[in-house]
Amino acid sequence: MLQFSALDTVDLLTPTPLLVIAGDQAETLGQAEAIYAKANEPKELHLLPGGTHFDLYDQAEYVDPAISKIDAFFKKHL
């Protein structure tokens, strides 16, 4: 089985803008913070208070703010 780690290549994305969205209670928050830390600018880390990894799949309370953030980020960088 092959594995892929975005941490190995995130620095190659520059200067592509990077938006990382995560719930601040997500089991994967450490991975989101690690990729954000290693990425070059422009980048943004947006945390959703109280959200877990799976809440961002289908819970409107977390999905709607994430979509709003994506919309604003794309308008700024595209």
Secondary structure, 3 states (H helix, E strand, C coil): CCCCCHHHCHHHHCCCCEEEEEECCCCCHHHHHHHHHHCCCCEEEEEECCCCCCHHHHCHHHHHHHHHHHHHHHHHHC
